[in-house]
Amino acid sequence: MEVSAHTAAKTDTPQKSTYREENYQPMSFNEMMINFYHTTGISALIEPKKGVLTSHGEPMSDFHQTWGRLIMFLVTFVLFYLAIAKGFEPLLLLPIAFGGLLANVPIANMAGPDGLLGIIYHMGIANGLFPLLIFMGVGAMTDFGPLLANPRLALLGGAAQFGIFGTLVGAYALSQYTTIFDFTLQQSAAISIIGGADGPTSIFIASTLAPELLGAIAVASYSYMALVPIIQPPIMRALTTPEERKIRMRTLRHVTKLEKLLFPILVLMLIIFILPDAAPLVGAFALGNFFKETGVVDRLSDTMQHALINIVTIFLGLAV
């Protein structure tokens, strides 16, 4: 009897509906069309809204929401043309261009902190993870045999430092002696890495020193790399003779497996003792190269050379 009474009491208690009751307000056709218009991208491009955030969580200006988006649409179409029609670094420019297109879609706010591109940005660029993974893949694809056989070739790599320091001095001088630019020393240092024609390093340094310039630095760096096949030939023709250009580079001696195994470890130890700030990049590079040279982890080395670096390249291009 007690159970029956308790059950009856529960039955008599009015149950709250799990659905929210809303008062439906009928609208005319004109009102529905006006509401629809305010949800379109055309409305967002003409009438910028307050509270729209960038991937850094900062408020987006009215110009950025209107003319800025239209200008970026044109820039992305130019990058599409260069990558597809001209073949300039398509593996890099296509993801960057498509990411620029998605980032400027109005209302969807895909570049915001909670949007697709914002999530990818904070997942791998803000913390410097993606450039490290790319360096790991590059290390797995690199053969240091010719360099070990002829160490003087290291001087050719050292020539890239002239481009870096020249760009640093140029960017900082423009800020000091003109009113057009206003770069800080940190921003100038981030810009200077473009002179080394190294995309992942440019992104890694920019994300640390000048994250507000990351997008511009990434596009400039990879565009510069894509233009190398156009810039180099006239310079080489001007500085060399036809006979010199026909010289074939041959390995001077056989490089043993032990030398190739010890080289990345010794380079990493040298960085640890002298320049530990560079250990993340050099360490990732040395890891990929060491795995390749051991010859006992071919599956891991193959993953670094192909699947890993391809996936990271897609995410990196989309998020910058």
RALIN-V729050 format. One line per field, one symbol per residue. ss: DSSP state (2 for helix, 1 for strand, 0 for the rest). psi: psi as a letter, one per 20 degrees, with the letter a starting at -180 (. if undefined). burial: + if it has 9 or more other C-alpha atoms within 8 Angstrom, else -. A space follows every 50 residues. Layout:
BEGIN
ss->???
psi->???
burial->???
END
This chain:
BEGIN
ss->02222222222200000000000000002222222222002222220000 00100000100222202222222222222222220000022222222222 22200000000000022222222220002222222222222000222220 22222222022222222222222222200000002222222222220022 22222222202222222222222222222222222222200222200000 00000022222222222222222202222222222222222222000222 22222222222222222220
psi->hhggghhhghhhppppqipppqopoqqrhghhhghghijrhgghhhnqqq jpqrijjqqprhghiehgggghggghhghgghgghikolhhghghgghhh ghhjpqghlhirhjrghhghghhighjjgghghghghhhiipojghghhn iiihhghhhhhhhghghgggghhhhhjrjgqmprhghhhghhhhiilogg hgggghhghmhijgggggggghhghhighhhgghghhhirrhhhiipppq phrpprhgghhhghgggghggghgmhhjhgghggghgghghghhjilhgg ghgghfgghgghhgggghh.
burial->-------------------------------+----+-+++-+++--+-- -++++---++---++++++--++-+++-++++++---+++-+++++++++ ++++++--+++++-++++++++++++-++++++++++++++---++++++ ---------++++++++++-+++++-------+--+++++++++++++++ +++++++++++-++--+++++++++++---------+------------- +---+---+++--++-++-+++--+---+-+++++++++++++---++-- +++++++++--+++++++++
END
